[in-house]
Amino acid sequence: MNRRHLYALSALLIASGLSVAIYKHRVLGYPLLPEESASLWSIEGHLTFERHTVGPVKARLKLPHDPPGFRILREDFVSRGYGLTTEIVDDERIAMWAVRRANGQQSLYYRATVYRDRAAGALPAQPPFPEALELEPPFNEALAALLDTVRAESADVATFVSALLKRLSLPAADTNAQLLSTLATDDFERAQLAVTLLTGARIPARVVQVVQLLNSPHTVAARPWLAIHNGNEWLFFDPVSGASGLESNLLLWSWDSAPLYEVDGGIGEKLEIAVSARTEDALSLAERRATARDSAAVQYSLFQLPIPTQAVYEVLLMIPIGAIVIVFMRNFVGVKTFGTFLPVLVALAFRESRLISGVLLFALLVSAGLAVRFYLERLRLLLVPRLAAILTVVVLLMLFFSLLFHRLGIVTGLSVALFPMVILTMVIERMSIVWDERGPMEAIQGGLGTLVVAMLAYVVMGIDVLEHLVFVFPELLLPLLAGFLLAGRYTGYRLSELARFRALGGPAK
């Protein structure tokens, strides 16, 4: 029953920690690697027109609405004296500006910040199959012949559309395609022609408008694109080249081919779209994204704490990581150390003094303190006064080494002031007791084991990726806790015991 309870608790801890971490990474975008960056695009739509006489004006502008592969982080509307409303009509999101009295040059601005998110986007429902198409001769015969040819060269809707668009892009190779191509003079008409031909094949299709996200000083214009429904999902195609899919830098702006803007009461209307790209820290972007969603992940995030408190937890959260090394080296390898988690504390001290100088200082201070401990033993002092005396001596030794390193110009030695005095005192006392009870060999083995394990823990705790993961995803400590619980039931041989009892197995055959 206890074993089953342990396994159930471990599974619950693993599932809870991993599910929260996956949600924060996949949905909120928290990065798995430190210093990871994300691309943001700023899009500005500038609508201008004129009003020669004083009077009312209404302007409508289509807006991106849950574009596939992108999320809108922020939107701003700039207009002077205009009222603004937004509404969704037939899968389109429309901004409507209105003013009762306007005169002269008018300017309306729409600004949005978007970022790439493959899981984002809302698509319209499946459309009904189009009615049979009838064209006038000779276009009807050309359409029937072209569709028969393309149908023979394709296996499904996707390959059918690709083959049809390729024939329309190279009409000289097909007389039927050449005849039908005379119905289109520009890209929008070519895309609409493709929709007409697909209607003849009873394939639902519509012309959509996309904007290419390029970091360019020049304005960009909306381009036509094809959206095809194969009965299960929407497929996108370039009406010019026939290439399938939406490129990573294409933002779907509108789900129809009608103009993006409309002005009542003005003349000379013009829409200019400008795009600029920038790079932002992925962690900062994730925090902004979580804030915009009002997610509980940001409300209970460590980033909400004051900076000094965050610095403290950056160290504290690495202690369980160092504990992994302790558990492995003691329970599975069999290395002897002073205390269970004393090496982790020593490793934390190495974070202040760095590894090489820390090991040197550890050896010097422990050796000097051990000599003082043996001298105090001769005075037959009680335990508590003796520990207090050793602590005082350790402080004086630290002061001496700090002054010595300063005189020698060794800057790293100055960090010895941050070395935990109590830890050193405990190491000295423990080592001296083992020396008296079990002999110098056991004491030296314990001291060296403590130092080696502390060095390994320091290396592991200093891995930048682990520091980032534990701080950004502290819930990952729950699966780590489950691992400790499961390791606590291990009763097999340690690696050192395999070598120790090898002789009992007899000679190798």
C-alpha positions as CSV (number, residue, x, y, z in Angstrom):
1,M,0.0,0.0,0.0
2,N,2.8,2.4,0.9
3,R,4.6,1.6,-2.4
4,R,1.4,2.3,-4.4
5,H,0.8,5.5,-2.5
6,L,4.3,6.6,-3.3
7,Y,4.0,5.9,-7.0
8,A,0.6,7.7,-7.1
9,L,2.0,10.7,-5.4
10,S,5.1,10.8,-7.7
11,A,2.9,10.5,-10.8
12,L,0.7,13.3,-9.5
13,L,3.7,15.6,-8.8
14,I,5.2,14.8,-12.3
15,A,1.9,15.4,-14.1
16,S,1.2,18.7,-12.2
17,G,4.6,20.2,-12.7
18,L,5.0,19.2,-16.4
19,S,1.4,20.3,-17.3
20,V,2.0,23.8,-15.8
21,A,5.4,24.1,-17.5
22,I,4.0,23.0,-20.9
23,Y,1.1,25.5,-20.6
24,K,3.5,28.4,-19.8
25,H,5.7,27.4,-22.7
26,R,3.2,26.5,-25.4
27,V,0.4,28.9,-24.6
28,L,2.1,31.9,-22.9
29,G,5.4,31.5,-24.8
30,Y,7.8,31.4,-21.9
31,P,11.2,30.5,-23.4
32,L,13.1,27.3,-22.6
33,L,16.5,28.8,-23.2
34,P,18.0,31.9,-21.7
35,E,18.5,35.0,-23.8
36,E,16.1,33.7,-26.4
37,S,14.6,36.4,-28.5
38,A,11.3,36.8,-30.4
39,S,10.3,38.8,-33.4
40,L,7.7,41.5,-33.2
41,W,6.1,43.4,-36.1
42,S,4.6,46.9,-35.8
43,I,2.0,47.5,-38.4
44,E,0.5,50.9,-39.1
45,G,-2.4,51.6,-41.4
46,H,-2.7,55.3,-42.4
47,L,-6.0,56.2,-44.0
48,T,-6.1,59.7,-45.6
49,F,-8.9,61.6,-47.4
50,E,-10.2,65.1,-48.0
51,R,-13.4,66.8,-47.2
52,H,-13.9,70.1,-49.2
53,T,-17.0,71.3,-47.3
54,V,-17.9,71.0,-43.6
55,G,-20.0,68.0,-43.1
56,P,-20.3,64.5,-41.6
57,V,-17.8,61.7,-42.4
58,K,-17.8,58.0,-41.9
59,A,-14.8,55.8,-42.6
60,R,-14.5,52.0,-42.3
61,L,-11.3,50.0,-42.2
62,K,-10.9,46.3,-42.1
63,L,-8.7,45.0,-39.3
64,P,-6.8,41.7,-38.8
65,H,-9.0,39.3,-36.8
66,D,-7.3,36.3,-35.3
67,P,-4.9,35.8,-38.3
68,P,-3.6,32.3,-38.7
69,G,-0.1,31.9,-37.2
70,F,-0.1,35.3,-35.5
71,R,-1.4,36.9,-32.3
72,I,-2.1,40.6,-31.8
73,L,-0.3,41.9,-28.7
74,R,-1.5,45.5,-28.8
75,E,-3.7,47.8,-30.8
76,D,-4.0,51.5,-31.0
77,F,-6.3,53.9,-32.8
78,V,-5.4,57.5,-33.4
79,S,-7.9,60.0,-34.7
80,R,-8.7,63.6,-33.8
81,G,-12.3,64.3,-33.0
82,Y,-13.7,61.0,-34.4
83,G,-15.8,58.5,-32.6
84,L,-14.6,54.9,-32.9
85,T,-16.4,51.6,-32.8
86,T,-15.4,48.1,-33.8
87,E,-17.6,45.3,-34.9
88,I,-17.4,41.8,-36.5
89,V,-19.4,41.3,-39.7
90,D,-19.2,38.1,-41.8
91,D,-15.8,37.0,-40.5
92,E,-14.4,40.5,-40.8
93,R,-13.5,42.9,-38.0
94,I,-14.1,46.5,-39.0
95,A,-13.2,49.7,-37.3
96,M,-15.7,52.5,-37.9
97,W,-14.8,56.2,-37.4
98,A,-17.5,58.9,-37.5
99,V,-17.5,62.6,-37.0
100,R,-20.4,65.1,-37.5
101,R,-18.3,68.1,-38.8
102,A,-15.0,67.7,-40.7
103,N,-13.2,69.8,-43.3
104,G,-9.9,69.6,-45.1
105,Q,-7.3,66.9,-45.0
106,Q,-8.2,64.0,-42.6
107,S,-5.9,61.3,-41.2
108,L,-6.8,58.1,-39.3
109,Y,-4.3,55.7,-37.9
110,Y,-4.5,52.1,-36.9
111,R,-1.4,50.5,-35.2
112,A,-0.9,46.9,-34.1
113,T,1.9,44.9,-32.7
114,V,1.8,41.2,-33.7
115,Y,4.1,38.2,-33.0
116,R,4.4,34.8,-34.5
117,D,2.4,32.0,-32.9
118,R,1.9,28.8,-34.9
119,A,-1.1,27.7,-32.7
120,A,-2.9,31.0,-33.1
121,G,-5.7,31.9,-35.5
122,A,-9.4,31.4,-36.0
123,L,-10.7,30.1,-39.3
124,P,-14.2,30.5,-40.7
125,A,-16.5,27.5,-40.7
126,Q,-16.8,25.2,-43.7
127,P,-18.5,26.9,-46.5
128,P,-21.2,25.3,-48.6
129,F,-20.3,23.7,-51.9
130,P,-20.7,26.2,-54.8
131,E,-23.4,25.9,-57.4
132,A,-22.6,24.7,-60.9
133,L,-21.0,27.5,-62.9
134,E,-22.1,28.4,-66.4
135,L,-19.9,30.5,-68.8
136,E,-20.6,31.8,-72.2
137,P,-19.0,30.1,-75.2
138,P,-16.2,29.6,-75.9
139,F,-15.1,29.9,-72.3
140,N,-17.4,27.1,-71.1
141,E,-15.8,24.6,-73.4
142,A,-12.3,25.8,-72.4
143,L,-13.2,25.5,-68.7
144,A,-14.5,22.0,-69.1
145,A,-11.5,20.9,-71.1
146,L,-9.0,22.5,-68.6
147,L,-10.7,21.0,-65.6
148,D,-10.7,17.5,-67.2
149,T,-6.9,17.9,-67.9
150,V,-6.1,19.1,-64.4
151,R,-8.3,16.4,-62.8
152,A,-6.4,13.7,-64.6
153,E,-3.1,15.2,-63.3
154,S,-4.2,15.4,-59.6
155,A,-5.1,13.1,-56.8
156,D,-6.9,15.4,-54.3
157,V,-8.1,18.9,-53.8
158,A,-4.6,20.3,-52.9
159,T,-2.9,18.8,-55.9
160,F,-5.8,19.8,-58.1
161,V,-5.5,23.5,-57.1
162,S,-1.7,23.5,-57.5
163,A,-1.9,22.0,-61.0
164,L,-4.6,24.5,-62.0
165,L,-2.7,27.5,-60.8
166,K,0.5,26.3,-62.5
167,R,-1.4,26.1,-65.8
168,L,-2.8,29.6,-65.3
169,S,0.7,31.0,-64.5
170,L,2.0,29.5,-67.8
171,P,-0.9,29.8,-70.1
172,A,1.2,29.5,-73.3
173,A,1.5,25.8,-72.6
174,D,-2.2,25.2,-72.7
175,T,-4.6,26.8,-75.2
176,N,-7.6,26.5,-72.8
177,A,-5.7,28.2,-70.0
178,Q,-4.5,30.8,-72.5
179,L,-8.1,31.6,-73.5
180,L,-9.3,31.8,-69.9
181,S,-6.4,33.9,-68.8
182,T,-7.6,36.7,-71.0
183,L,-10.3,37.3,-68.4
184,A,-7.7,38.6,-65.9
185,T,-5.4,41.6,-66.2
186,D,-3.9,41.9,-62.6
187,D,-3.2,39.7,-59.6
188,F,-6.6,40.3,-58.0
189,E,-8.4,39.5,-61.2
190,R,-6.2,36.4,-61.6
191,A,-7.0,35.2,-58.1
192,Q,-10.7,35.8,-58.8
193,L,-10.4,33.9,-62.0
194,A,-9.0,31.0,-60.1
195,V,-11.9,31.1,-57.7
196,T,-14.3,31.1,-60.7
197,L,-12.6,28.1,-62.2
198,L,-12.6,26.2,-58.9
199,T,-16.3,27.0,-58.6
200,G,-16.7,25.1,-61.9
201,A,-15.0,22.2,-60.2
202,R,-17.4,22.5,-57.2
203,I,-14.5,23.4,-54.8
204,P,-15.2,26.1,-52.2
205,A,-12.7,28.9,-52.7
206,R,-12.4,32.6,-51.8
207,V,-9.9,35.4,-52.4
208,V,-8.3,36.7,-49.2
209,Q,-5.8,39.6,-48.7
210,V,-2.5,39.3,-47.0
211,V,0.2,41.7,-46.0
212,Q,3.9,40.8,-46.1
213,L,5.8,41.5,-42.9
214,L,9.1,43.0,-44.0
215,N,11.3,45.4,-42.2
216,S,11.3,48.0,-45.0
217,P,11.2,51.8,-45.1
218,H,8.7,51.5,-47.9
219,T,4.9,51.0,-47.6
220,V,3.4,47.7,-48.5
221,A,0.2,46.8,-50.2
222,A,-2.3,44.0,-49.6
223,R,-1.8,41.0,-51.9
224,P,-4.4,38.5,-53.0
225,W,-4.2,35.0,-51.8
226,L,-6.4,31.9,-52.2
227,A,-8.2,30.1,-49.4
228,I,-9.5,26.7,-50.4
229,H,-11.6,24.3,-48.3
230,N,-11.1,20.6,-49.0
231,G,-13.9,19.5,-46.9
232,N,-11.8,19.1,-43.7
233,E,-9.7,22.2,-43.4
234,W,-8.7,25.5,-45.1
235,L,-5.7,25.4,-47.5
236,F,-3.9,28.5,-48.7
237,F,-2.3,29.0,-52.1
238,D,-0.3,31.7,-53.9
239,P,-2.5,32.5,-57.0
240,V,0.5,33.6,-59.0
241,S,3.0,30.8,-58.4
242,G,0.7,28.1,-57.1
243,A,2.8,27.5,-54.0
244,S,0.8,26.1,-51.1
245,G,0.6,27.5,-47.6
246,L,1.0,30.8,-45.9
247,E,4.6,32.0,-45.7
248,S,5.8,32.8,-42.2
249,N,5.9,36.5,-42.9
250,L,2.4,36.7,-44.4
251,L,-0.3,38.2,-42.2
252,L,-3.9,37.4,-43.3
253,W,-5.6,40.8,-43.1
254,S,-9.0,40.2,-44.7
255,W,-11.1,37.2,-45.6
256,D,-12.5,38.7,-48.8
257,S,-11.2,40.6,-51.9
258,A,-13.2,43.8,-51.3
259,P,-11.2,47.0,-50.6
260,L,-9.8,47.3,-47.1
261,Y,-11.3,50.7,-46.6
262,E,-14.4,52.8,-47.4
263,V,-15.1,56.5,-46.8
264,D,-18.5,58.2,-46.9
265,G,-18.3,62.0,-47.2
266,G,-14.6,62.2,-48.3
267,I,-12.7,62.1,-51.6
268,G,-9.2,61.0,-52.6
269,E,-9.1,58.3,-49.9
270,K,-5.8,56.3,-49.7
271,L,-4.5,53.7,-47.4
272,E,-0.8,53.3,-46.7
273,I,0.4,50.3,-44.7
274,A,3.9,50.4,-43.1
275,V,5.6,47.5,-41.4
276,S,8.6,47.5,-39.1
277,A,10.2,44.6,-37.3
278,R,12.1,44.4,-34.1
279,T,13.5,41.8,-31.7
280,E,12.5,41.6,-28.1
281,D,13.5,39.4,-25.3
282,A,11.3,36.3,-25.4
283,L,10.8,36.3,-21.6
284,S,9.6,39.9,-21.6
285,L,7.3,39.2,-24.5
286,A,5.9,36.2,-22.6
287,E,5.2,38.4,-19.5
288,R,3.4,40.9,-21.6
289,R,1.4,38.1,-23.3
290,A,0.4,36.7,-20.0
291,T,-0.5,40.1,-18.6
292,A,-2.7,40.7,-21.7
293,R,-4.5,37.4,-21.1
294,D,-4.8,38.1,-17.3
295,S,-3.3,34.7,-16.7
296,A,-2.7,33.4,-13.2
297,A,0.8,32.4,-14.3
298,V,1.9,36.1,-14.3
299,Q,0.0,37.0,-11.1
300,Y,2.0,34.3,-9.2
301,S,5.2,34.7,-11.2
302,L,8.5,35.2,-9.5
303,F,9.0,38.2,-11.7
304,Q,6.4,40.1,-9.7
305,L,8.7,40.0,-6.7
306,P,11.1,42.9,-5.9
307,I,14.5,42.6,-7.6
308,P,16.4,41.8,-4.4
309,T,14.0,39.1,-3.6
310,Q,14.3,37.6,-7.1
311,A,18.1,37.5,-6.7
312,V,17.6,35.5,-3.4
313,Y,15.3,33.0,-5.0
314,E,17.6,32.6,-8.0
315,V,20.1,31.0,-5.5
316,L,17.5,29.2,-3.3
317,L,15.8,27.5,-6.2
318,M,19.1,26.0,-7.3
319,I,19.5,24.1,-4.0
320,P,17.3,21.2,-5.1
321,I,19.4,21.0,-8.3
322,G,22.5,20.6,-6.1
323,A,20.6,18.0,-4.1
324,I,20.4,15.9,-7.3
325,V,24.2,15.6,-7.2
326,I,24.2,14.7,-3.5
327,V,21.6,12.0,-3.9
328,F,23.3,10.5,-6.9
329,M,26.8,10.6,-5.4
330,R,25.8,9.2,-2.0
331,N,23.0,6.8,-2.8
332,F,24.1,5.5,-6.1
333,V,27.9,6.0,-6.2
334,G,28.6,5.7,-2.4
335,V,30.8,8.7,-1.9
336,K,31.3,9.6,1.8
337,T,30.6,13.2,2.8
338,F,30.3,15.1,6.0
339,G,26.6,15.5,6.5
340,T,23.9,15.0,3.9
341,F,23.5,18.4,2.4
342,L,26.6,20.1,3.7
343,P,28.3,19.8,0.2
344,V,25.4,21.8,-1.3
345,L,26.1,24.6,1.2
346,V,29.7,24.5,0.4
347,A,28.8,24.7,-3.4
348,L,26.8,27.8,-2.6
349,A,29.8,29.2,-1.0
350,F,31.8,28.5,-4.1
351,R,29.3,30.6,-6.1
352,E,30.6,33.6,-4.1
353,S,34.3,32.8,-4.2
354,R,34.4,31.0,-7.6
355,L,35.6,27.4,-7.9
356,I,39.4,27.6,-8.0
357,S,39.7,30.2,-5.3
358,G,36.9,28.6,-3.3
359,V,38.6,25.2,-3.2
360,L,41.9,26.9,-2.2
361,L,40.2,28.9,0.5
362,F,38.3,25.8,1.7
363,A,41.5,23.8,2.0
364,L,43.4,26.6,3.8
365,L,40.7,27.5,6.2
366,V,39.7,23.9,7.1
367,S,43.4,22.9,7.6
368,A,44.1,25.9,9.8
369,G,40.8,25.5,11.7
370,L,41.5,21.8,12.2
371,A,44.9,22.6,13.7
372,V,43.3,25.1,16.0
373,R,40.6,22.4,16.9
374,F,43.3,19.9,17.9
375,Y,45.0,22.6,20.1
376,L,41.7,23.4,21.8
377,E,41.1,19.8,22.4
378,R,44.1,19.8,24.7
379,L,42.4,22.5,26.8
380,R,39.5,20.1,27.5
381,L,36.8,22.7,26.6
382,L,33.1,21.9,26.5
383,L,31.3,21.5,23.1
384,V,29.5,24.9,22.8
385,P,32.4,27.1,24.0
386,R,34.8,25.1,21.8
387,L,32.5,25.7,18.7
388,A,32.3,29.4,19.6
389,A,36.1,29.5,19.8
390,I,36.5,27.8,16.4
391,L,34.0,30.2,14.9
392,T,36.0,33.1,16.2
393,V,39.2,31.7,14.8
394,V,37.5,31.1,11.4
395,V,36.5,34.8,11.3
396,L,40.0,35.9,12.2
397,L,41.4,33.5,9.5
398,M,39.0,34.9,6.9
399,L,40.1,38.5,7.9
400,F,43.7,37.5,7.6
401,F,43.3,35.9,4.2
402,S,41.3,38.9,2.9
403,L,44.0,41.3,4.0
404,L,46.7,39.0,2.6
405,F,45.1,38.7,-0.8
406,H,44.5,42.4,-0.9
407,R,48.2,43.1,-0.3
408,L,49.1,40.6,-3.0
409,G,46.7,42.2,-5.4
410,I,44.5,39.0,-5.7
411,V,41.0,40.5,-6.2
412,T,39.2,37.2,-6.1
413,G,40.3,36.6,-2.6
414,L,38.2,39.5,-1.4
415,S,35.1,37.4,-1.9
416,V,36.2,35.2,1.0
417,A,34.3,37.6,3.2
418,L,31.1,36.1,1.9
419,F,32.2,32.5,2.7
420,P,29.7,30.9,5.2
421,M,31.5,30.9,8.5
422,V,29.1,28.5,10.2
423,I,29.5,26.0,7.4
424,L,33.3,26.0,7.8
425,T,33.0,25.7,11.5
426,M,30.8,22.6,11.2
427,V,33.1,21.0,8.7
428,I,36.1,21.6,11.0
429,E,34.3,20.2,14.0
430,R,32.9,17.2,12.1
431,M,36.2,16.4,10.5
432,S,38.0,16.5,13.9
433,I,35.5,14.2,15.5
434,V,35.8,11.6,12.8
435,W,39.6,11.9,13.1
436,D,39.4,11.1,16.8
437,E,36.8,8.3,16.5
438,R,37.6,6.6,13.2
439,G,41.1,7.7,12.4
440,P,42.7,10.2,10.0
441,M,42.0,8.1,6.9
442,E,38.2,8.3,7.4
443,A,38.4,12.0,8.1
444,I,40.4,12.7,5.0
445,Q,38.1,10.6,2.9
446,G,35.0,12.4,4.2
447,G,36.7,15.8,3.7
448,L,37.8,15.0,0.1
449,G,34.3,13.4,-0.6
450,T,32.6,16.6,0.6
451,L,34.9,18.7,-1.5
452,V,34.5,16.6,-4.6
453,V,30.7,16.5,-4.3
454,A,30.6,20.2,-3.6
455,M,32.6,20.9,-6.8
456,L,30.3,18.8,-8.9
457,A,27.2,20.5,-7.3
458,Y,28.8,23.8,-8.1
459,V,29.3,22.9,-11.7
460,V,25.7,21.6,-12.1
461,M,24.2,24.5,-10.2
462,G,26.1,26.9,-12.5
463,I,24.6,25.7,-15.7
464,D,22.8,28.7,-17.2
465,V,20.0,26.6,-18.8
466,L,19.1,25.0,-15.5
467,E,19.1,28.3,-13.7
468,H,16.8,29.7,-16.3
469,L,14.4,26.7,-16.3
470,V,14.1,26.6,-12.6
471,F,13.5,30.3,-12.2
472,V,11.1,30.7,-15.1
473,F,9.4,27.3,-14.5
474,P,9.6,26.7,-10.7
475,E,6.9,24.0,-11.1
476,L,9.6,21.8,-12.5
477,L,10.7,21.2,-8.9
478,L,7.6,19.1,-8.5
479,P,8.9,16.3,-10.9
480,L,12.3,16.7,-9.2
481,L,10.6,16.1,-5.8
482,A,9.0,13.0,-7.3
483,G,12.4,11.8,-8.4
484,F,13.7,12.2,-4.8
485,L,10.8,10.2,-3.5
486,L,11.4,7.4,-5.9
487,A,15.1,7.4,-5.2
488,G,14.4,7.1,-1.5
489,R,13.1,3.6,-2.1
490,Y,16.3,2.4,-3.8
491,T,18.0,-0.3,-1.8
492,G,20.3,-1.8,-4.4
493,Y,24.1,-1.8,-4.5
494,R,26.1,1.4,-4.9
495,L,28.9,1.6,-7.4
496,S,31.5,1.8,-4.7
497,E,30.1,-1.4,-3.1
498,L,30.3,-3.3,-6.4
499,A,34.0,-2.6,-6.4
500,R,34.2,-3.3,-2.6
501,F,32.5,-6.7,-2.8
502,R,33.9,-7.8,-6.1
503,A,36.1,-10.4,-4.4
504,L,33.1,-12.1,-3.0
505,G,31.9,-13.0,-6.5
506,G,34.8,-15.3,-7.0
507,P,37.2,-15.3,-9.9
508,A,35.9,-14.4,-13.3
509,K,35.2,-17.4,-15.6
